[in-house]
Amino acid sequence: MKSACTSHKGWYYGLMATLLLVVTGCNSQANVAALKKELKTYTDQEQLTQQRFKIMDEMDFVTYTQQRWEDIPHSHADPVKVTWPDGRVTTSLDVHIEDMKKMFEIAPNTSIQEHPVKTANGDWTAMTGILKGTVTSTGKSFEITMVTVAKWDGLKIVEEQLFWDNASLSKQMGFQ
């Protein structure tokens, strides 16, 4: 025959097991909710990154290559800080556009047709591009790898750092 103490222990252990399941279940629900929130943050950021890559592709492959300067405001804020490979810094969108136009004065067929490497972290993207063209005055063709590191505010570039080997570019263009 079981004592009253033994039957109370069974009830007590049953209650504790039920409480443990409830607490564990709540904790699991909290973990699931936290994981869902983290996943949404990640997928939202990844979607934004892909939109930014698409904007950069459009900017280089269409807007820049086809000299559609009126479309630059679709991808760039004004003001926009631009650091050029020679270290020069500009802060006006109009000045940035005028600087880009100068490349076409020297080499009217300048183009960027591919971005072989793309990466991003938060509001920063970085991508390589292949810049090609032929200098009218020398008849020399050039092909260099360039890098654009861009800081974004939403879907607009607010800062751009451009990198390429100026010595190699000058040599290929026939200026050295």
N, C-alpha and C positions, 0 to 999 in steps of 0.2 A: 504494500500500500504506500502511496506517495504521500509525503508530508505536505502541508500547506506551503512550506518554504520552497519545496521543489517545484510545485506548480506555479508559484509566483515567479520563480526564476525563468521558467519557460515563457511566461507572459512577458516578463521583462526583456528577455533575449529577443523575443519576437518583435516587441516594440522598438528595441534598439536596431534590429536588422531593418525594420521598415524605415526608421528615421535615417539610417545610413544610406539606404537606397534613395530616399527622397533627397537627402543632402547631396549625394553623389550625382543623382540625376540633375539637380539644379546646377551643380558645378559643371557637369557636362554640357548642359544647355548654355551656361555662361561661356564655356570654352568654345562651343559651336558658334555662338553669336559673335564672339571676339574674332574667331577665325573667318567667319563670313565677312565681317567688317574689314578685316585685313585684306582678304581676297578682293573685295570691292575696291578698296584703295589702290591695290596693285593693278587691277584690270582697268580702272579709270585712268591711272597714270600711263599704262601701256597704250591705251587708246589715244590719249593725248600725244604721246610720243610718236605714234604712227601718223597722226594728223600733221604733226610738225615735220616729220620726214617727207610726207607728201607735199607740204608747202615748199620745203627746200628743193625737192625734185622739180616742182613746177617753176620755182624761182630760177633755178639754174638752167634747166633743159628748155624752157619756153621763154620766160620773161627776159632773162639775161641773153641767152643765145639769139633770140629773135629781136632783141633790143626794144622790148615793149616796156619802156621806162614808165609809162603811165600806170602800169600794174604793180610797180614796186611797193606802193602803200598797202597792197593786199598782204604782204609778208613782213614789212618793216614798220616799226613805230617811228614817229617823229616827235622828239628827237631820237636818234639812234647813234650810239657810240660805236665807231668802227676803228679798229687798230689794224693798220696795213702792214705788210711784211717788212717795209723799211722803217717801221716804228712810228710812223706818222699817225696821229689820232684825229678823227673828225667827229663831230656831234650833230651835224645837220643832215637830214635825209636828202635834201637838194644837193649838198656837196657830195654825198655818197654816190648819188646818181651821176653827177658830172664826172666823178673819178672813174666810174665804170665805163662811161662813154669814151673816155680817153683810150682805153684798150682797143676799141673798134676803130679809132682814128689811125692807129698804127697797124692793126691787123683786122680788117673788116669781117673776116670769116671766123673770128674767135667764137669758140663754142665750148660748152661743158655738156657732155652726153652721158656721163655715168657717174655714179657715186658708189664706188666699190666697197667702202667701209662706212658703216653708220653705227653710232652708239649714243646713248643718252643716260643722264643721271639727273633726276629732278627736273629743274627748269633749264638744264644745259643739254645741248646736242653737239655732237662732233661728227663730221663726215669728211671723207676725202672725195676729191673730184679730179677728173682728168681734163685739164685746160689745154685746148689745141687751137692753132691758128697759123696763118701765114702772114708775115710782115710784107706789106706792099713795097716798101722802099728797097728791101734787100732780097725779096723773093724767098727768104728762108722760112721754113716751117718750124714750129715749136710744139712740144708736148711735155707738159709738166704735171706732176701731182701737186695738188693744192689741198689745204685743210681749212675748213671753216668750223670754228667753235662759236656757237651762238647761245646767248642767254635769252630766254623767252619770258614774256608776260602774256599768259594765255596763248593766243595763236599769232602773236607778233614778236618779231625779233627786236630786242631793246639794246643788245650789245652783240657785236660781231668781231671776232679776231680772225684775221686771214693770215695764212702761212703758205709760203712757197719759197723755193730757192731762187732768189733774184739773180745770183751770179750765173746759174745754169740757164735761166730764162734769157738773160742778156746775151749769153754766148750763143744759144740756139737761134736767137733773133738776128744774130750777125752784128751786134753792137759791141762785141769785145774781140 
